[in-house]
């Protein structure tokens, strides 16, 4: 008859499960940190692009009597 792995190494399965969960949490922490940094980077890029758009639209000469167009349609 095959030996029961729990009998051979008391707590072995529980220890293995804990180790796997610990490694999983570490990997999730790393992924979370990368996601946060990526979101912060993207927010910075979007703000920069919006500033460039804003500066560019201010400098565009308009023909008198031409209605101004809101490129964001009042959403922002």
MARBA-3410 file (N, C-alpha, C, O; in Angstrom, 1 decimal):
76
0.8,-1.2,0.0,0.0,0.0,0.0,0.9,1.2,0.0,1.9,1.3,0.6 ~ 0.4,2.2,-0.7,1.2,3.5,-0.8,1.1,4.2,0.5,0.0,4.2,1.2 ~ 2.2,4.9,0.9,2.2,5.6,2.1,1.5,7.0,1.9,1.5,7.6,0.9 ~ 0.8,7.4,3.0,0.0,8.7,2.9,1.1,9.8,3.1,1.8,9.8,4.0 ~ 1.1,10.8,2.1,2.1,11.8,2.2,2.0,12.7,3.5,3.0,13.2,3.9
0.8,12.8,4.0,0.7,13.6,5.3,1.4,12.8,6.4,2.0,13.4,7.3 ~ 1.3,11.5,6.4,1.9,10.7,7.4,3.4,10.7,7.3,4.1,10.8,8.3 ~ 3.9,10.8,6.0,5.4,10.8,5.8,6.0,12.1,6.3,7.0,12.2,6.9 ~ 5.3,13.2,6.0,5.8,14.6,6.4,4.6,15.3,7.1,3.8,16.0,6.4 ~ 4.6,15.2,8.4,3.5,15.9,9.1,3.4,17.4,8.7,4.4,18.1,8.8
2.2,17.9,8.4,2.1,19.3,8.0,2.6,19.6,6.7,2.6,20.8,6.3 ~ 3.1,18.6,5.9,3.8,18.9,4.6,2.8,19.6,3.7,3.2,20.5,3.0 ~ 1.6,19.1,3.6,0.7,19.6,2.6,0.3,21.1,3.0,0.2,21.9,2.2 ~ 0.0,21.3,4.3,-0.3,22.6,4.8,0.8,23.6,4.5,0.6,24.7,4.1 ~ 2.0,23.1,4.8,3.2,24.0,4.6,3.3,24.4,3.1,3.6,25.5,2.8
3.1,23.4,2.3,3.2,23.6,0.8,2.1,24.6,0.4,2.4,25.4,-0.5 ~ 0.9,24.4,0.9,-0.2,25.3,0.5,0.2,26.7,1.0,0.0,27.7,0.2 ~ 0.7,26.9,2.2,1.0,28.2,2.7,2.1,28.8,1.9,2.0,30.0,1.5 ~ 3.1,28.0,1.5,4.2,28.5,0.7,3.6,29.0,-0.7,4.0,30.1,-1.2 ~ 2.8,28.2,-1.3,2.2,28.6,-2.6,1.4,29.9,-2.5,1.5,30.8,-3.3
0.6,30.0,-1.4,-0.2,31.2,-1.2,0.7,32.4,-0.9,0.4,33.5,-1.5 ~ 1.8,32.2,-0.2,2.7,33.3,0.1,3.4,33.8,-1.2,3.5,35.0,-1.5 ~ 3.8,32.8,-2.1,4.4,33.2,-3.4,3.4,33.9,-4.2,3.7,34.9,-4.9 ~ 2.1,33.5,-4.2,1.0,34.1,-5.0,0.8,35.5,-4.6,0.7,36.4,-5.4 ~ 0.8,35.7,-3.2,0.6,37.1,-2.7,1.7,38.0,-3.1,1.6,39.2,-3.4
3.0,37.5,-3.1,4.1,38.2,-3.5,4.0,38.7,-4.9,4.3,39.8,-5.3 ~ 3.6,37.7,-5.8,3.5,38.0,-7.2,2.4,39.0,-7.4,2.5,39.9,-8.3 ~ 1.3,38.9,-6.7,0.2,39.8,-6.8,0.6,41.2,-6.4,0.2,42.2,-7.0 ~ 1.4,41.3,-5.3,1.9,42.6,-4.9,2.8,43.3,-5.9,2.7,44.5,-6.1 ~ 3.6,42.5,-6.6,4.5,43.0,-7.7,3.6,43.5,-8.8,3.8,44.6,-9.3
2.6,42.7,-9.2,1.7,43.1,-10.3,1.0,44.4,-9.9,0.8,45.3,-10.7 ~ 0.5,44.4,-8.7,-0.3,45.6,-8.2,0.6,46.9,-8.3,0.2,47.9,-8.8 ~ 1.9,46.7,-7.9,2.8,47.9,-7.9,3.0,48.3,-9.4,3.1,49.5,-9.6 ~ 3.2,47.3,-10.3,3.4,47.7,-11.7,2.2,48.4,-12.3,2.3,49.3,-13.0 ~ 1.0,47.9,-11.9,-0.3,48.5,-12.4,-0.4,49.9,-11.9,-0.7,50.8,-12.7
-0.1,50.2,-10.6,-0.2,51.5,-10.0,0.8,52.4,-10.8,0.4,53.6,-11.1 ~ 2.0,52.0,-11.0,3.0,52.8,-11.7,2.6,53.1,-13.1,2.8,54.2,-13.6 ~ 2.0,52.1,-13.8,1.6,52.3,-15.1,0.4,53.3,-15.2,0.4,54.2,-16.1 ~ -0.5,53.2,-14.3,-1.6,54.2,-14.2,-1.1,55.6,-13.9,-1.6,56.5,-14.6 ~ -0.2,55.7,-13.0,0.4,57.0,-12.7,1.1,57.6,-13.9,0.9,58.8,-14.2
1.8,56.8,-14.6,2.5,57.2,-15.9,1.5,57.6,-16.9,1.7,58.7,-17.5 ~ 0.4,56.9,-17.1,-0.6,57.2,-18.1,-1.3,58.5,-17.7,-1.6,59.3,-18.6 ~ -1.6,58.7,-16.4,-2.2,59.9,-16.0,-1.3,61.1,-16.3,-1.8,62.2,-16.8 ~ -0.1,61.0,-16.1,0.9,62.0,-16.4,0.9,62.3,-17.9,0.9,63.5,-18.3 ~ 0.9,61.3,-18.7,0.9,61.5,-20.1,-0.3,62.2,-20.6,-0.3,63.0,-21.5
-1.5,61.8,-20.1,-2.8,62.4,-20.5,-2.8,63.8,-20.1,-3.2,64.7,-20.9 ~ -2.3,64.2,-18.9,-2.3,65.6,-18.5,-1.4,66.4,-19.4,-1.7,67.5,-19.8 ~ -0.3,65.8,-19.7,0.7,66.5,-20.6,0.0,66.7,-22.0,0.1,67.8,-22.6 ~ -0.6,65.7,-22.5,-1.3,65.8,-23.8,-2.4,66.9,-23.8,-2.6,67.6,-24.7 ~ -3.2,66.9,-22.7,-4.3,67.9,-22.6,-3.7,69.3,-22.5,-4.3,70.2,-23.0
-2.6,69.4,-21.8,-1.9,70.8,-21.8,-1.5,71.2,-23.1,-1.6,72.3,-23.5 ~ -0.9,70.3,-23.9,-0.4,70.6,-25.3,-1.6,70.9,-26.1,-1.6,71.9,-26.9 ~ -2.7,70.2,-26.0,-3.9,70.5,-26.8,-4.5,71.9,-26.4,-4.8,72.7,-27.3 ~ -4.5,72.1,-25.1,-5.0,73.4,-24.6,-4.2,74.6,-25.1,-4.7,75.6,-25.6 ~ -2.8,74.4,-25.1,-1.9,75.5,-25.5,-2.1,75.7,-27.1,-2.0,76.8,-27.6
-2.2,74.6,-27.8,-2.4,74.6,-29.2,-3.7,75.3,-29.6,-3.7,76.1,-30.6 ~ -4.8,75.0,-29.0,-6.1,75.6,-29.4,-6.1,77.0,-29.1,-6.8,77.8,-29.7 ~ -5.4,77.5,-28.0,-5.4,78.9,-27.7,-4.7,79.7,-28.8,-5.0,80.8,-29.1 ~ -3.7,79.1,-29.5,-2.9,79.8,-30.5,-3.5,79.7,-31.9,-2.9,80.3,-32.8 ~ -4.5,78.9,-32.1,-5.1,78.8,-33.4,-5.9,80.0,-33.7,-6.9,80.4,-33.0
-5.6,80.7,-34.8,-6.3,81.9,-35.1,-7.7,81.5,-35.6,-7.9,80.6,-36.4 ~ -8.7,82.3,-35.1,-10.1,82.0,-35.5,-10.6,83.1,-36.4,-10.3,84.3,-36.2 ~ -11.4,82.8,-37.3,-12.0,83.7,-38.2,-13.2,84.4,-37.4,-14.0,83.7,-36.8 ~ -13.2,85.7,-37.4,-14.3,86.4,-36.7,-15.7,85.9,-37.1,-15.9,85.8,-38.3 ~ -16.5,85.6,-36.1,-17.8,85.2,-36.4,-18.0,83.7,-36.4,-19.1,83.1,-36.5
-16.8,82.9,-36.4,-16.9,81.5,-36.4,-17.1,81.0,-35.0,-16.4,81.3,-34.1 ~ -18.2,80.1,-34.8,-18.4,79.6,-33.4,-17.3,78.7,-33.0,-16.8,77.9,-33.8 ~ -17.0,78.8,-31.7,-15.9,77.9,-31.2,-16.5,76.5,-31.0,-17.7,76.3,-30.6 ~ -15.7,75.5,-31.2,-16.2,74.1,-31.1,-15.5,73.5,-29.9,-14.2,73.6,-29.7 ~ -16.2,72.9,-28.9,-15.7,72.3,-27.8,-15.3,70.8,-28.2,-16.2,70.0,-28.4
-14.0,70.6,-28.3,-13.6,69.3,-28.8,-13.9,68.1,-27.8,-14.0,67.0,-28.3 ~ -14.2,68.5,-26.6,-14.6,67.5,-25.6,-16.1,67.4,-25.4,-16.6,66.6,-24.6 ~ -16.8,68.3,-26.1,-18.3,68.3,-26.0,-18.7,68.4,-24.6,-19.8,67.8,-24.2 ~ -18.0,69.2,-23.8,-18.4,69.5,-22.4,-18.3,68.3,-21.5,-18.8,68.4,-20.4 ~ -17.6,67.3,-21.9,-17.5,66.1,-21.0,-16.4,66.2,-20.0,-16.4,65.5,-19.0
-15.5,67.1,-20.1,-14.4,67.2,-19.2,-14.3,68.6,-18.6,-13.4,68.9,-17.8
END
